[in-house]
């Protein structure tokens, strides 16, 4: 269960990072801001982030859970989030990650 908690935290951080780096950010007045929510994803679950046009899914890769996010159409990059690393892959040539880092 502890690993699932780390996956949820990592998924939240990745979704925020994708939103900041890909989407155009506009600030809403405080009265119009929506409440934040926490969602628990399990292996096989999928989620859509409409604000940044991302589709994410939880898979098992090499025995470890991963969160995989990409745009469903015309994707330029794929983001894969593991417990101990985040990798960004070029969608047209997925031979090696173009960026890799620690959460």
DSSP file (Angstrom, degrees, kcal/mol; ACC not computed):
  #  RESIDUE AA STRUCTURE BP1 BP2  ACC     N-H-->O    O-->H-N    N-H-->O    O-->H-N    TCO  KAPPA ALPHA  PHI   PSI    X-CA   Y-CA   Z-CA
    1    1 A X     >        0   0    0      0, 0.0     4,-1.8     0, 0.0     5,-0.1   0.000 360.0 360.0 360.0 -31.3    0.0    0.0    0.0
    2    2 A X  H  >  +     0   0    0      1,-0.2     4,-1.8     2,-0.2     5,-0.1   0.885 360.0  52.7 -64.0 -38.4    2.9    2.4    0.7
    3    3 A X  H  > S+     0   0    0      1,-0.2     4,-2.2     2,-0.2    -1,-0.2   0.877 106.1  53.8 -64.3 -37.1    4.0    2.0   -3.0
    4    4 A X  H  > S+     0   0    0      1,-0.2     4,-2.4     2,-0.2    -1,-0.2   0.885 105.8  53.2 -64.7 -38.2    0.5    2.9   -4.1
    5    5 A X  H  X S+     0   0    0     -4,-1.8     4,-2.2     1,-0.2    -1,-0.2   0.899 109.4  48.2 -62.7 -40.6    0.7    6.1   -2.0
    6    6 A X  H  X S+     0   0    0     -4,-1.8     4,-2.8     2,-0.2    -2,-0.2   0.883 110.2  52.5 -66.5 -37.8    4.0    7.0   -3.7
    7    7 A X  H  X S+     0   0    0     -4,-2.2     4,-2.6     2,-0.2    -2,-0.2   0.900 109.4  48.9 -64.3 -40.7    2.5    6.3   -7.1
    8    8 A X  H  X S+     0   0    0     -4,-2.4     4,-2.3     2,-0.2    -2,-0.2   0.926 113.1  47.0 -65.1 -44.6   -0.5    8.6   -6.3
    9    9 A X  H  X S+     0   0    0     -4,-2.2     4,-2.3     1,-0.2    -2,-0.2   0.922 113.7  47.8 -62.4 -44.3    1.9   11.3   -5.2
   10   10 A X  H  X S+     0   0    0     -4,-2.8     4,-2.7     1,-0.2    -2,-0.2   0.888 110.2  52.5 -64.2 -39.5    4.1   10.9   -8.3
   11   11 A X  H  X S+     0   0    0     -4,-2.6     4,-2.6     2,-0.2    -1,-0.2   0.903 109.5  49.5 -63.1 -40.9    1.0   10.9  -10.5
   12   12 A X  H  X S+     0   0    0     -4,-2.3     4,-2.0     2,-0.2    -2,-0.2   0.918 112.4  47.0 -64.0 -43.5   -0.2   14.2   -9.0
   13   13 A X  H  X S+     0   0    0     -4,-2.3     4,-2.5     2,-0.2    -2,-0.2   0.909 113.3  48.9 -64.7 -42.2    3.2   15.8   -9.4
   14   14 A X  H  X S+     0   0    0     -4,-2.7     4,-3.0     2,-0.2     5,-0.2   0.910 109.1  51.7 -65.6 -42.1    3.5   14.5  -13.0
   15   15 A X  H  X S+     0   0    0     -4,-2.6     4,-2.2     1,-0.2    -1,-0.2   0.906 112.4  46.8 -61.5 -40.6    0.0   15.8  -13.9
   16   16 A X  H  X S+     0   0    0     -4,-2.0     4,-2.3     2,-0.2    -2,-0.2   0.916 112.8  49.3 -66.0 -42.8    0.9   19.2  -12.5
   17   17 A X  H  X S+     0   0    0     -4,-2.5     4,-2.3     2,-0.2     5,-0.2   0.905 111.4  48.8 -64.3 -41.5    4.3   19.2  -14.4
   18   18 A X  H  X>S+     0   0    0     -4,-3.0     4,-2.6     1,-0.2     5,-0.8   0.920 111.3  50.8 -63.5 -43.1    2.6   18.2  -17.7
   19   19 A X  H  X5S+     0   0    0     -4,-2.2     4,-0.6    -5,-0.2    -2,-0.2   0.894 113.4  44.5 -61.6 -41.1    0.0   21.0  -17.2
   20   20 A X  H  <5S+     0   0    0     -4,-2.3    -1,-0.2     1,-0.2    -2,-0.2   0.852 120.2  39.5 -73.0 -34.6    2.7   23.6  -16.5
   21   21 A X  H  <5S+     0   0    0     -4,-2.3    -2,-0.2    -5,-0.2    -3,-0.2   0.804 127.5  26.1 -88.7 -29.2    5.0   22.6  -19.4
   22   22 A X  H  <5S+     0   0    0     -4,-2.6    -3,-0.2    -5,-0.2    -2,-0.1   0.869 109.6  62.6-101.5 -47.8    2.5   21.8  -22.1
   23   23 A X  S  <<S-     0   0    0     -5,-0.8     2,-0.5    -4,-0.6    29,-0.1  -0.351  83.1-110.3 -83.2 160.0   -0.7   23.8  -21.6
   24   24 A X        -     0   0    0     -2,-0.1     2,-0.5     2,-0.0    -1,-0.1  -0.800  38.6-139.8 -86.2 125.7   -1.2   27.5  -21.5
   25   25 A X        +     0   0    0     -2,-0.5     2,-0.4    -5,-0.2    -5,-0.0  -0.747  22.7 179.9 -97.7 129.5   -1.9   28.4  -17.9
   26   26 A X        -     0   0    0     -2,-0.5     2,-0.5     0, 0.0    -2,-0.0  -0.981  24.0-130.2-124.8 140.2   -4.5   31.0  -17.0
   27   27 A X        -     0   0    0     -2,-0.4     2,-0.3     6,-0.0     3,-0.1  -0.771  17.9-150.0 -92.4 128.7   -5.3   32.1  -13.5
   28   28 A X        -     0   0    0     -2,-0.5     5,-0.1     1,-0.1     0, 0.0  -0.681  31.5 -96.2 -90.4 148.7   -9.0   32.1  -12.6
   29   29 A X    >>  -     0   0    0     -2,-0.3     3,-1.7     1,-0.1     4,-0.8  -0.297  40.0-108.3 -58.8 152.7  -10.3   34.5  -10.0
   30   30 A X  G >4 S+     0   0    0      1,-0.3     3,-0.7     2,-0.2    -1,-0.1   0.823 118.2  58.7 -55.8 -34.7  -10.4   33.0   -6.5
   31   31 A X  G 34 S+     0   0    0      1,-0.2    -1,-0.3     3,-0.0    -2,-0.1   0.773 110.6  43.0 -67.3 -24.4  -14.2   32.9   -6.6
   32   32 A X  G <4 S+     0   0    0     -3,-1.7    -1,-0.2     2,-0.1    -2,-0.2   0.482  86.0 116.4 -99.6  -4.3  -14.1   30.7   -9.7
   33   33 A X    <<  -     0   0    0     -4,-0.8     2,-0.2    -3,-0.7    -6,-0.0  -0.381  61.3-130.5 -68.5 141.6  -11.3   28.3   -8.7
   34   34 A X        -     0   0    0      1,-0.1     2,-0.1    -2,-0.1    -1,-0.1  -0.560  24.1-101.7 -90.4 157.8  -12.3   24.7   -8.3
   35   35 A X        -     0   0    0     -2,-0.2     2,-0.2     1,-0.1    -1,-0.1  -0.411  37.3-112.3 -73.1 151.1  -11.5   22.6   -5.3
   36   36 A X        -     0   0    0     -2,-0.1     2,-0.3     2,-0.0    -1,-0.1  -0.587  32.5-160.9 -83.9 150.4   -8.6   20.1   -5.5
   37   37 A X        -     0   0    0     -2,-0.2     2,-0.5     2,-0.0     0, 0.0  -0.935  11.7-142.0-129.9 151.9   -9.4   16.4   -5.5
   38   38 A X        -     0   0    0     -2,-0.3     2,-0.4     2,-0.0   -30,-0.0  -0.969  19.5-169.7-115.2 129.6   -7.3   13.3   -4.7
   39   39 A X        -     0   0    0     -2,-0.5     2,-0.6   -31,-0.1    -2,-0.0  -0.932  15.5-141.6-119.7 142.8   -7.9   10.2   -6.8
   40   40 A X        -     0   0    0     -2,-0.4     2,-0.4     2,-0.0   -35,-0.1  -0.915  19.6-163.1-103.9 121.0   -6.6    6.7   -6.2
   41   41 A X        -     0   0    0     -2,-0.6     2,-0.3   -37,-0.2   -33,-0.1  -0.836   2.9-164.9-105.3 141.6   -5.7    4.9   -9.4
   42   42 A X    >   -     0   0    0     -2,-0.4     3,-2.6     1,-0.1    16,-0.3  -0.766  42.9 -67.9-117.4 166.1   -5.2    1.2   -9.6
   43   43 A X  T 3  S+     0   0    0      1,-0.3    16,-0.2    -2,-0.3     3,-0.1  -0.304 124.9  23.7 -55.9 129.3   -3.5   -1.0  -12.2
   44   44 A X  T 3  S+     0   0    0     14,-2.7    -1,-0.3     1,-0.4     2,-0.1   0.180  93.0 127.3  97.3 -15.5   -5.7   -0.9  -15.4
   45   45 A X    <   -     0   0    0     -3,-2.6    13,-2.2    12,-0.0    -1,-0.4  -0.441  40.8-161.3 -74.7 149.0   -7.3    2.5  -14.5
   46   46 A X  E     -A   57   0A   0     11,-0.2     2,-0.3    -2,-0.1    11,-0.2  -0.943   6.7-172.7-127.1 150.1   -7.3    5.3  -17.0
   47   47 A X  E     -A   56   0A   0      9,-2.8     9,-3.2    -2,-0.3     2,-0.4  -0.991  13.5-143.8-142.4 152.1   -7.8    9.0  -16.5
   48   48 A X  E     -A   55   0A   0     -2,-0.3     2,-0.6     7,-0.2     7,-0.2  -0.939   1.1-160.1-115.7 136.9   -8.2   12.0  -18.8
   49   49 A X  E >>> -A   54   0A   0      5,-2.9     5,-1.9    -2,-0.4     3,-1.1  -0.851  10.9-176.8-114.2  91.2   -6.8   15.4  -18.0
   50   50 A X  T 345S+     0   0    0     -2,-0.6     3,-0.4     1,-0.3    -1,-0.1   0.817  74.3  66.7 -62.3 -32.7   -8.8   17.7  -20.4
   51   51 A X  T 345S+     0   0    0      1,-0.2    -1,-0.3     2,-0.1    -2,-0.0   0.812 119.0  22.4 -60.6 -30.2   -7.0   20.9  -19.4
   52   52 A X  T <45S-     0   0    0     -3,-1.1    -1,-0.2     2,-0.1    -2,-0.2   0.307 107.4-116.3-118.9   6.0   -3.8   19.6  -21.0
   53   53 A X  T  <5 +     0   0    0     -4,-0.8    19,-0.4    -3,-0.4     2,-0.3   0.858  63.5 147.6  64.6  37.8   -5.3   17.1  -23.4
   54   54 A X  E   < -A   49   0A   0     -5,-1.9    -5,-2.9    17,-0.2     2,-0.5  -0.811  37.4-159.8-109.1 146.8   -3.6   14.1  -21.7
   55   55 A X  E     -AB  48  70A   0     15,-2.6    15,-1.9    -2,-0.3     2,-0.3  -0.997  18.5-173.4-120.6 124.6   -4.7   10.5  -21.4
   56   56 A X  E     -AB  47  69A   0     -9,-3.2    -9,-2.8    -2,-0.5     2,-0.3  -0.884   6.6-178.8-121.2 149.9   -3.0    8.6  -18.6
   57   57 A X  E     -AB  46  68A   0     11,-2.1    11,-2.9    -2,-0.3     2,-0.5  -0.990  25.3-125.8-145.8 150.7   -3.2    4.9  -17.6
   58   58 A X  E     + B   0  67A   0    -13,-2.2   -14,-2.7   -16,-0.3     2,-0.2  -0.878  38.4 166.2-100.9 125.6   -1.6    2.7  -14.8
   59   59 A X  E     - B   0  66A   0      7,-2.5     7,-2.7    -2,-0.5     2,-0.5  -0.766  38.3-113.6-127.5 171.7    0.3   -0.3  -16.1
   60   60 A X  E     - B   0  65A   0     -2,-0.2     2,-0.5     5,-0.2     5,-0.2  -0.969  32.5-178.7-107.7 123.8    2.7   -2.9  -14.7
   61   61 A X  E >  S- B   0  64A   0      3,-3.0     3,-1.5    -2,-0.5    -2,-0.0  -0.970  72.5 -17.1-125.5 114.3    6.1   -2.7  -16.4
   62   62 A X  T 3  S-     0   0    0     -2,-0.5    -1,-0.1     1,-0.3     3,-0.1   0.818 128.1 -53.6  62.3  31.4    8.8   -5.2  -15.2
   63   63 A X  T 3  S+     0   0    0      1,-0.2     2,-0.4     0, 0.0    -1,-0.3   0.407 120.9 100.3  85.5  -2.3    6.8   -6.1  -12.1
   64   64 A X  E <  S-B   61   0A   0     -3,-1.5    -3,-3.0    19,-0.0    -1,-0.2  -0.924  76.4-111.7-117.9 141.6    6.5   -2.4  -11.0
   65   65 A X  E     -B   60   0A   0     -2,-0.4    18,-0.4    -5,-0.2     2,-0.3  -0.425  36.9-175.4 -69.6 145.2    3.5   -0.1  -11.4
   66   66 A X  E     -B   59   0A   0     -7,-2.7    -7,-2.5    16,-0.1     2,-0.6  -0.982  23.8-138.3-138.2 150.7    3.9    2.8  -13.8
   67   67 A X  E     -BC  58  81A   0     14,-2.3    14,-2.7    -2,-0.3     2,-0.5  -0.960  22.9-165.5-108.4 119.4    1.8    5.8  -14.8
   68   68 A X  E     -BC  57  80A   0    -11,-2.9   -11,-2.1    -2,-0.6     2,-0.4  -0.925   7.8-177.9-111.7 123.8    1.9    6.4  -18.6
   69   69 A X  E     +BC  56  79A   0     10,-3.0    10,-2.8    -2,-0.5     2,-0.3  -0.959  13.0 142.9-125.2 140.7    0.7    9.7  -20.0
   70   70 A X  E     -BC  55  78A   0    -15,-1.9   -15,-2.6    -2,-0.4     2,-0.3  -0.972  53.0 -92.2-163.3 159.5    0.4   10.9  -23.6
   71   71 A X        -     0   0    0      6,-0.5     4,-0.3    -2,-0.3   -17,-0.2  -0.632  33.8-135.4 -73.9 136.8   -1.8   13.0  -25.8
   72   72 A X  S    S+     0   0    0    -19,-0.4     2,-0.4    -2,-0.3    -1,-0.1   0.792  88.4  37.1 -68.0 -25.3   -4.3   10.6  -27.6
   73   73 A X  S    S-     0   0    0      1,-0.2    -1,-0.1    -3,-0.0    -2,-0.0  -0.981 126.8  -1.9-128.6 140.0   -3.7   12.3  -31.0
   74   74 A X  S    S-     0   0    0     -2,-0.4     2,-0.2     1,-0.2    -1,-0.2   0.874  79.2-172.5  54.3  44.8   -0.5   13.8  -32.5
   75   75 A X        -     0   0    0     -4,-0.3    -1,-0.2     1,-0.2     3,-0.1  -0.466  20.3-178.1 -69.8 136.8    1.6   13.0  -29.4
   76   76 A X  S    S+     0   0    0      1,-0.3    15,-2.4    -2,-0.2    16,-0.5   0.711  71.0  18.5-100.8 -32.3    5.1   14.4  -29.5
   77   77 A X  E     - D   0  90A   0     13,-0.3    -6,-0.5    14,-0.1     2,-0.4  -0.965  61.5-148.4-138.8 153.8    6.2   12.9  -26.2
   78   78 A X  E     -CD  70  89A   0     11,-2.3    11,-3.1    -2,-0.3     2,-0.5  -0.972  14.4-151.2-119.0 138.2    5.2   10.2  -23.8
   79   79 A X  E     -CD  69  88A   0    -10,-2.8   -10,-3.0    -2,-0.4     2,-0.5  -0.948  10.0-171.0-113.0 127.4    5.8   10.5  -20.1
   80   80 A X  E     -CD  68  87A   0      7,-3.0     7,-2.9    -2,-0.5     2,-0.6  -0.977   5.2-161.3-119.0 128.3    6.3    7.4  -17.9
   81   81 A X  E     +CD  67  86A   0    -14,-2.7   -14,-2.3    -2,-0.5     5,-0.2  -0.942  11.5 176.8-116.2 118.7    6.3    7.7  -14.2
   82   82 A X        -     0   0    0      3,-3.2     3,-0.2    -2,-0.6   -16,-0.1  -0.584  47.0 -98.1-105.3 173.8    7.9    5.0  -12.0
   83   83 A X  S    S+     0   0    0    -18,-0.4    20,-0.1     1,-0.2     3,-0.1   0.874 122.3  24.2 -59.9 -38.6    8.3    5.0   -8.2
   84   84 A X  S    S+     0   0    0      1,-0.1     2,-0.3    18,-0.1    -1,-0.2   0.372 126.0  29.2-114.1   4.1   11.9    6.1   -8.5
   85   85 A X        -     0   0    0     17,-0.2    -3,-3.2    -3,-0.2     2,-0.4  -0.996  53.9-144.3-159.0 159.1   12.1    7.9  -11.9
   86   86 A X  E     -DE  81 101A   0     15,-2.9    15,-2.4    -2,-0.3     2,-0.4  -0.996  22.4-169.6-124.6 132.1   10.3    9.9  -14.5
   87   87 A X  E     -DE  80 100A   0     -7,-2.9    -7,-3.0    -2,-0.4     2,-0.5  -0.977  11.4-157.7-127.6 138.1   11.1    9.4  -18.2
   88   88 A X  E     -DE  79  99A   0     11,-3.0    10,-2.4    -2,-0.4    11,-1.5  -0.965  16.0-165.6-114.3 126.2   10.1   11.4  -21.2
   89   89 A X  E     -DE  78  97A   0    -11,-3.1   -11,-2.3    -2,-0.5     2,-0.5  -0.854  24.9-118.2-113.1 144.4   10.2    9.6  -24.5
   90   90 A X  E     -D   77   0A   0      6,-0.5     3,-0.4     3,-0.4   -13,-0.3  -0.720  23.0-145.6 -77.1 124.5   10.0   11.0  -28.0
   91   91 A X  S    S+     0   0    0    -15,-2.4     3,-0.4    -2,-0.5   -14,-0.1   0.810  94.6  52.4 -66.3 -30.1    6.9    9.5  -29.6
   92   92 A X  S    S+     0   0    0    -16,-0.5    -1,-0.2     1,-0.3     2,-0.2   0.785 126.2  19.5 -80.2 -25.9    8.3    9.3  -33.1
   93   93 A X    >   +     0   0    0     -3,-0.4     2,-0.7     3,-0.1     3,-0.6  -0.664  66.5 179.1-143.0  85.7   11.5    7.4  -32.0
   94   94 A X  T 3   +     0   0    0     -3,-0.4     3,-0.1     1,-0.2    -3,-0.1  -0.013  44.7 117.0 -80.2  34.1   11.1    5.7  -28.6
   95   95 A X  T 3  S-     0   0    0     -2,-0.7     2,-0.3     1,-0.2    -1,-0.2   0.907  85.2  -0.4 -68.8 -42.1   14.6    4.2  -28.6
   96   96 A X  S <  S-     0   0    0     -3,-0.6    -6,-0.5    -6,-0.1    -1,-0.2  -0.988  86.6 -93.0-146.3 150.6   15.9    6.0  -25.6
   97   97 A X  E     -E   89   0A   0     -2,-0.3    -8,-0.3    -8,-0.1     3,-0.1  -0.358  20.3-150.7 -65.7 143.2   14.3    8.6  -23.2
   98   98 A X  E    S+     0   0A   0    -10,-2.4     2,-0.3     1,-0.3    -9,-0.2   0.660  85.7  17.3 -85.9 -17.7   15.0   12.3  -24.2
   99   99 A X  E     +E   88   0A   0    -11,-1.5   -11,-3.0     2,-0.0     2,-0.3  -0.979  65.9 178.2-151.7 142.2   14.8   13.2  -20.5
  100  100 A X  E     +E   87   0A   0     -2,-0.3     2,-0.3   -13,-0.2   -13,-0.2  -0.996  14.0 149.1-144.4 140.6   15.0   11.3  -17.2
  101  101 A X  E     -E   86   0A   0    -15,-2.4   -15,-2.9    -2,-0.3     2,-0.3  -0.938  42.3 -92.9-158.1 179.1   14.9   12.4  -13.7
  102  102 A X              0   0    0     -2,-0.3   -17,-0.2   -17,-0.2   -18,-0.1  -0.791 360.0 360.0-101.5 144.0   13.9   11.6  -10.1
  103  103 A X              0   0    0     -2,-0.3    -1,-0.1   -20,-0.1   -18,-0.1   0.503 360.0 360.0 -72.0 360.0   10.5   12.6   -8.6
